[in-house]
Amino acid sequence: MLYSLDIGDYRLADLPNTLGLNDFYGGLQSYIENIENGNLIPLDFVVLGVIALLGLVLLILELKPPSPRRVRMQQGTYVTRRAVENEAGEAVEQNPEVLQSSVKVKARRRPGAKVDVKASVRPGQDVGGIRLEVRNRVQQHLDQRGIPVGNLKVRLAESDPRETRTRVK
């Protein structure tokens, strides 16, 4: 700040000499002069293009609004994601073929939530039928609670009952 305001014995022109940046300052000055004169090598075009593209991406990410924290049920009514996870997990665990499950919920900008259910079943079970049953059960359970679901994804994996963390049903 003292250098920029020229207070006392400090001069802005002496700053590169004071910090020992003569070589860096000279190289930077010649690089800028080459840019201004159009004397660039192809690598310089690539570097400047990547810097401009990176700046554009960062600007777009900065302008994007953050994702909501709560799930919107109706106009002005919200519920936490944890509550939706608990309700969906309860609906999944009601199915006797499901050994264990995990539920992840993302809030959306419009009413409803994006629900991702991962469940384990015994090997040899009818995976398609169980998936459909779990999907319908979760959809109905959340509808009864008044929680709209915008996107429901159910993924089932076959696993040995001895390797699951819940008791065998």
ZIHU-V441110 format. One record per residue. RES is the residue in one letter. PHI is phi in degrees with one decimal (999 if undefined). PSI is psi in whole degrees, -180 to 180 (NA if undefined). BURIAL is # if it has 9 or more other C-alpha atoms within 8 Angstrom, else .. Layout:
{{RES PHI PSI BURIAL} {RES PHI PSI BURIAL}}
This chain:
{{M 999 -38 .} {L -63.5 -39 .} {Y -66.1 -40 #} {S -71.4 -28 .} {L -93.4 -3 .} {D 53.7 49 #} {I -90.8 132 .} {G 67.3 -134 .} {D -87.6 3 .} {Y -87.0 129 #} {R -125.4 139 #} {L -62.9 -32 .} {A -67.9 -23 .} {D -86.0 -6 .} {L -60.5 -48 #} {P -62.0 -35 #} {N -69.1 -38 .} {T -67.8 -40 .} {L -87.1 -5 .} {G 74.2 33 .} {L -105.6 24 #} {N -58.3 -48 .} {D -65.5 -45 .} {F -64.8 -43 .} {Y -64.8 -41 #} {G -66.6 -42 .} {G -64.6 -41 .} {L -65.9 -40 .} {Q -65.4 -42 .} {S -69.7 -35 .} {Y -64.3 -44 .} {I -64.5 -40 .} {E -63.4 -39 .} {N -63.9 -39 #} {I -63.9 -45 #} {E -64.9 -35 .} {N -84.9 -10 .} {G 83.2 19 .} {N -95.5 74 .} {L -115.6 148 .} {I -90.7 160 .} {P -56.3 -32 .} {L -63.2 -36 .} {D -64.4 -39 .} {F -62.3 -42 #} {V -64.6 -45 .} {V -63.3 -46 .} {L -66.5 -36 .} {G -65.6 -42 .} {V -65.2 -40 .} {I -63.6 -43 .} {A -65.5 -42 .} {L -65.9 -41 .} {L -62.3 -41 .} {G -63.0 -40 .} {L -65.3 -43 .} {V -63.2 -45 .} {L -63.3 -37 .} {L -64.6 -44 .} {I -64.0 -43 .} {L -64.6 -34 .} {E -70.1 -36 .} {L -80.1 -19 .} {K -69.8 130 .} {P -69.4 151 .} {P -69.3 156 .} {S -71.9 148 .} {P -69.1 154 .} {R -92.5 -27 .} {R -116.9 155 #} {V -86.9 128 #} {R -84.7 123 #} {M -90.4 -56 #} {Q -139.9 -172 .} {Q -64.5 110 .} {G 86.6 0 .} {T -113.0 128 .} {Y -131.2 156 #} {V -137.5 151 #} {T -73.4 157 #} {R -65.2 -36 #} {R -61.0 -40 .} {A -64.8 -40 .} {V -67.1 -40 #} {E -60.7 -44 #} {N -63.8 -44 .} {E -65.5 -43 #} {A -67.8 -40 #} {G -63.0 -39 #} {E -62.1 -42 .} {A -67.0 -39 #} {V -67.8 -43 #} {E -69.1 -13 #} {Q -71.1 -21 .} {N -77.5 123 .} {P -69.8 -20 .} {E -79.2 -17 .} {V -82.3 123 #} {L -84.5 -46 #} {Q -151.7 160 #} {S -151.9 161 #} {S -140.6 143 .} {V -126.5 134 #} {K -123.9 138 .} {V -126.2 134 #} {K -119.7 135 #} {A -79.1 147 #} {R -113.9 166 #} {R -73.1 -28 .} {R -98.7 172 .} {P -58.1 142 #} {G 109.8 173 #} {A -133.7 158 #} {K -98.6 116 #} {V -112.6 129 #} {D -120.3 114 #} {V -109.3 129 #} {K -118.7 127 #} {A -136.3 156 #} {S -113.7 139 #} {V -129.8 166 #} {R -67.9 150 #} {P -64.5 142 .} {G 90.3 -3 .} {Q -76.5 162 .} {D -77.6 91 .} {V -63.1 -42 .} {G -62.7 -44 .} {G -67.0 -42 .} {I -65.7 -40 #} {R -60.0 -45 #} {L -64.2 -41 .} {E -65.3 -44 .} {V -63.2 -43 #} {R -60.4 -49 #} {N -64.1 -40 .} {R -64.5 -45 #} {V -64.3 -44 #} {Q -59.9 -47 #} {Q -66.6 -42 .} {H -62.2 -45 #} {L -70.7 -35 #} {D -64.0 -38 #} {Q -64.0 -32 .} {R -84.4 -7 .} {G 84.9 18 .} {I -101.7 112 #} {P -74.8 141 #} {V -112.2 121 #} {G -86.5 -34 .} {N -150.3 119 .} {L -120.4 119 #} {K -118.1 126 .} {V -118.8 123 #} {R -120.7 128 #} {L -114.2 144 #} {A -131.8 140 .} {E -82.8 131 #} {S -146.4 157 #} {D -70.5 132 #} {P -60.0 -25 #} {R -73.6 -17 .} {E -97.1 -2 .} {T -86.2 159 #} {R -87.4 -13 .} {T -101.9 165 .} {R -69.2 153 .} {V -78.2 131 .} {K -92.8 NA .}}
